[in-house]
Amino acid sequence: MTSIFHGPDGRPRCPWCAASPEYLAYHDSEWGFPVADDRRLFEKICLEGFQSGLSWRTILAKRENFRAAFAGFDHERVAAFGEGDVARLLADAGIVRHRGKIEAAINNARRAGELIRSEGSIAAYVWRFEPPAGEAGVPQTRSTSPESVAMSKDLKKRGWAFVGPTTVYAFMQAMGLVNDHAEGCAIRDEAARARAGFRPPGR
């Protein structure tokens, strides 16, 4: 069984929470809870792309800066960004200043618009890749899944960037498509109850 971390309140949690106090609120109220809001889904897939090669702690600490820099992750506004915006973002010390990742986020905003026009919403598309019940595997023992590989392949075919299978699996963990809270984590059952009361868009 995955080792458990006990927080300041004594509640058992996933071991990665021990890495930073900032992780506790994110873990307890966001990670693994189902999301159907397109803006939140778009934000998360962008931030997972920015995390590539870095720690989530780095991105979480800069999340409000990212939101300010990327127009609240309104995909229509980000899709309209041009070279002047790229230069502005490269000069913004509050975010990760990586040209490839910045340009990928702008590209993905344009692809998000196409996805919504063809599929109805980002949420309706994403939730088609939820693993069948009982097939998620042992929590926190893998970094990809057949579903993350399939979503990654399809997104790339649609022109998205920085959406490899590992990035997509981290997105799926965070957005509740997979309940990857460790066995024994106090939040695992809370996330499961939230999923039980959640109706995926388009179904």
SVG drawing of the C-alpha trace seen along z (x, -y; Angstrom):
<svg xmlns="http://www.w3.org/2000/svg" viewBox="-27 -44 39 47">
<polyline fill="none" stroke="black" stroke-width="0.4" points="0.0,0.0 1.2,-3.5 2.5,-5.2 0.2,-7.8 1.0,-11.3 -0.8,-12.7 -1.5,-16.4 -1.4,-19.0 -5.1,-18.0 -4.1,-14.3 -6.1,-13.3 -4.4,-10.7 -3.6,-12.0 -1.7,-11.0 2.0,-11.0 2.8,-13.7 1.1,-16.2 4.1,-16.1 6.2,-17.9 4.6,-21.3 2.0,-23.0 0.5,-24.5 -0.5,-21.1 -3.0,-20.4 -5.8,-22.7 -5.3,-21.7 -5.3,-18.0 -8.3,-18.3 -10.6,-20.4 -9.5,-20.1 -7.4,-17.1 -9.5,-14.1 -12.8,-15.9 -14.9,-15.8 -14.9,-18.9 -17.3,-19.8 -16.4,-23.5 -14.7,-24.1 -12.6,-27.0 -11.2,-25.0 -10.5,-22.1 -8.7,-24.3 -6.7,-26.0 -5.6,-22.7 -4.5,-21.1 -2.5,-24.3 -0.9,-24.3 0.0,-20.6 1.8,-21.5 3.7,-24.2 4.5,-21.7 6.4,-19.5 9.9,-19.0 9.0,-21.0 7.2,-20.3 3.5,-21.0 4.5,-23.0 6.2,-25.5 3.1,-25.8 0.7,-25.9 2.6,-28.8 2.3,-30.7 -1.3,-29.8 -2.8,-33.2 -0.1,-34.8 -0.8,-32.5 -4.5,-33.3 -3.8,-37.0 -1.4,-36.6 -3.6,-34.3 -6.9,-36.2 -8.4,-33.9 -7.8,-31.0 -10.7,-32.2 -9.9,-30.2 -11.4,-32.7 -9.3,-35.6 -6.2,-33.5 -6.8,-32.3 -6.6,-36.0 -3.1,-36.4 -0.5,-37.5 3.3,-38.1 3.0,-41.1 1.3,-38.9 4.1,-36.3 6.7,-39.0 4.7,-40.2 4.5,-36.7 8.2,-36.0 8.9,-39.1 6.5,-38.1 8.6,-36.8 5.4,-35.6 4.9,-32.7 7.1,-30.0 8.8,-31.9 9.2,-29.1 8.4,-30.2 7.4,-26.7 5.0,-26.3 3.6,-29.8 3.0,-29.3 1.5,-25.8 -1.1,-27.4 -2.1,-29.9 -2.2,-27.2 -4.3,-25.0 -6.8,-27.8 -7.4,-27.9 -7.7,-24.2 -10.1,-24.3 -12.5,-26.5 -12.4,-23.9 -13.0,-21.1 -16.0,-22.9 -17.5,-23.5 -17.2,-19.8 -17.9,-18.1 -20.1,-20.6 -17.8,-21.3 -14.3,-20.4 -16.0,-18.6 -18.1,-16.4 -15.0,-15.5 -12.8,-14.8 -15.2,-12.7 -15.5,-10.3 -12.1,-9.1 -13.0,-8.2 -11.8,-4.7 -14.5,-2.1 -15.5,-1.5 -13.2,0.8 -10.4,0.5 -8.5,-2.5 -5.9,-0.2 -4.0,-0.6 -3.8,-4.3 -0.5,-6.1 1.3,-3.3 1.4,-4.5 2.0,-7.7 0.0,-6.8 -3.1,-4.7 -4.7,-3.4 -7.2,-6.2 -4.5,-8.9 -2.6,-7.4 -5.8,-7.5 -6.7,-11.1 -3.1,-12.2 -3.1,-10.6 -6.4,-12.2 -5.5,-15.7 -2.3,-15.6 -4.2,-14.6 -6.4,-17.6 -3.3,-19.8 -2.8,-20.3 0.7,-20.6 2.3,-19.6 -0.3,-16.9 1.8,-13.7 0.3,-10.7 1.9,-11.5 0.7,-15.1 -2.8,-13.9 -2.8,-11.3 -1.9,-14.0 -4.8,-16.1 -7.1,-13.1 -6.0,-12.6 -6.6,-16.2 -9.9,-16.6 -11.5,-13.5 -11.6,-11.2 -9.4,-9.0 -9.7,-8.8 -6.0,-8.3 -6.1,-9.2 -4.2,-6.6 -6.0,-3.8 -6.4,-5.1 -6.4,-8.8 -9.3,-10.6 -10.1,-12.4 -10.4,-9.3 -14.0,-8.5 -15.0,-12.2 -13.8,-12.2 -15.7,-9.0 -18.9,-10.4 -18.5,-13.6 -18.0,-11.3 -21.1,-9.3 -23.2,-12.4 -21.6,-13.8 -23.2,-13.3 -20.6,-13.6 -21.6,-16.0 -23.1,-14.5 -24.3,-11.3"/>
</svg>
